[in-house]
Amino acid sequence: MNNKDGAFWFQLREHYKQMGYDNNNNDNDGVHDSNAVDQFNPSQFSLCYDRQPISKNLDHGLRSGTLTLGGSDPLLHNTPMVYASNITPDGGWYKVRITAMFLRTNGGTLLSVTSSDTTMTTTDGSNTDIPRYLRVHATEDDLNGGSDPQQGVIIDSGTTDTYLPQTLAGPFQNGWVEAMGGNNVYDNTPRELTIKQLRSLPTILIILRGHAPSNVDSLEKGVIGMTHSHVSMFTPEEYPISDTDIVVAMPPGHYMEESSSTPGMYTSRLYFTERAGSQSILGSNFLMGHDVLFDNGQGRIGFAESHCDYTRYVEERNTQ
C-alpha cells in the first residue's frame, strides 16, 4: 500500500467521503460533528478472525471474519476496545509484553462472565458453576522468553498456532492440573470431545502491557478488558500488575482445533516449544473472536471481543 495517485487507500477514502463518512465534516459554526465516522487512517487496519467448526457443511463456503482498512468499526465490538503497547513500534513487528497469565475454569470469554453474580453464562443461555481463577506462577521473564525489556511476544496473524517459551511449560502444566483436577495433564495429543466437554476446558487469560495513554478513559469507565475490572483475580499479588494493562481471553474453542478428517477430535494448538532467545508468537488462534486494531501511528494494538460475523455486520450496518 503506497501513496501514489490511485492507491487503494485513496480510493477507499474517497468512497467514505462520498458516503458521508468523513470526520472532517463540521457544523456551520466550525464545530466538529461528533456523529461523523472516523476518517480513514492509512496507518491503521483491523483483523477480526472467526472460528467455525471444521465439520460444518462447507457447500456454501465458510466466512472467516472481516478486514477493516483505515481503522476499526465499533459495530463489530461486543466489548469496548482496549489497547496493548507495541513495545518495538519501529521494529517491523507487532510485539507485546505479557505481564501475567491465568487459567479460568469453565471456559467462556470475558463478556460471558457476568459482573452481577460472577457466574458464567454459556452460549445456550445456561449457567455453570462459579469459575475459579488460577494464576500461572511464572515470572515476566519466563512469560516472554527473556529479561530484555524489548524481548516480547510477536502477534502474527500469518501464524496459525501459538508458540510460547519452554520455561513456561512447567508453570502452565501446574495451573492446568489444578484447574482440571486429578491427572488431566496438558498436552498436544488429539482427543475426542463433545461440544460440552470442549466448552468446559479452561479459558487462558493473557495479561498484556497496556498502552497507558489510550486506556485512561477505559480505566475510568471500568471497561471489562482492563485489569482494574478484575481486581480479585490478582490477589494475592505475587508480581505487580498495572491498572492500565489489559486482559485478553483465549477460550478453549480457539486454542483447541477440530480435525478436518475426524470431526469431534480436537488438538490443542498452544505449544511451549520456544527456547531461550527464540521468538515466541501469539498466532491467529489467539486473535480469534476479537476485532484487533493494528495502529502503526500510535504504537498500539487494540482488542475488542467480537462475533467477527461479516454477514451479521452488514445486516446491522444497513439498519444504522
VENZIJO-V654597 format. One line per field, one symbol per residue. phi: phi as a letter, one per 40 degrees, with the letter a starting at -180 (. if undefined). psi: psi as a letter, one per 30 degrees, with the letter a starting at -180 (. if undefined). burial: b if it has 24 or more other C-alpha atoms within 12 Angstrom, else e. A space follows every 10 residues. Layout:
phi: ???
psi: ???
burial: ???
This chain:
phi: .bbcdgddcc cccccdcccg cacccbcccg cccccccdcd bccbabbbcc bbdccccbdb gbccibbbcg iabdccccbc cbbccccbcb cgbbbbbcba abbbcgggcc ccbcccbfcc bcccgcbbcc cbbbcccbcc cccbgicccc cabccbccbc bbbbcdcccc dccccccccc ggbcccabcc acbcdccdcc ccccbbcbdc cddcbdcccc cgcccccccb dcccbcccbc bccccbbbcb cccbccbccc cbdgbbbcbb bbbccdgccc bccccccdgb cbcbbccbga bcbbcacfcc ccdccccccc
psi: kaglkglefe eeeeeeeefg ijgfkllfgg kkjffkkkkk jfgklkkjkl jkkffkkgeg ljjfalkjkg bljfffkflk klklkjfifg ffljkljkfl klkklgalae ffjkfegglk klfgflkalk lkkkkjikle eeefglfkff jakkjjffke lkjlkeffee eeeeeeeeef lbgilkagkk kkkleeeeff lkkkjkkkkl jeefgeeeee fhkffkefgh effgkkjekk kkfgllkkkj lefefkkkkf fikfkkkkhj kifklkfljl kjaffefkgk jjkjjeeghl jkkkklfgje eeeeeeeff.
burial: eeeeeeeebe eebeebeeee ebeeeeeeee eeeeeebbbb bbbbbbbbbb bbbbeeeeee eebebbbbbb bbbbbbbbbb bbbbbbbbee eebbbbbbbb bbbbbbbbbb bbbeeeeebb bbeeeeebee bbbbbbbbbb bbbbbbeeeb bbbbbbbeeb bbbbbbbbbe bbbbbbebbb eeeeebbeee eebeeeebbb bbbbbbbbbb bbebbeebbe eebbbbbbbb eebbeeeeee bbbbbbbbbb bbbbbbbbee eeebbbbbbb bbbbeeeebb bbbbbbbbbb bbbbbbebbb bbbbbbbbbb eebeeeeeee
